[in-house]
Amino acid sequence: MAKLILFDVKGKMIMQDKMEKERADSKNAVEEYVYEMRDKLSGPLSEFMRESVGSCSHSYLAEGVSCIIV
């Protein structure tokens, strides 16, 4: 009986670790996307944006990153 409980606890811990890794990977993917968009808006796409829109989009992206990191 004790072995069964031990395996159950171990299984739950493994699943929790897997879920935490998936969460961290997803968070990193979103953060990477935000930085990628920021770089595109600052670089090749900047000529297509008005300055007021560019500064606004940068602040939204910075805000998004700060929400992700927390």
Summary of the structure (lengths in Angstrom):
residues: 70
radius of gyration: 20.5
end to end distance: 41.5
largest distance: 68.8
contacts: 149
relative contact order: 0.10
helix: 90%
strand: 0%
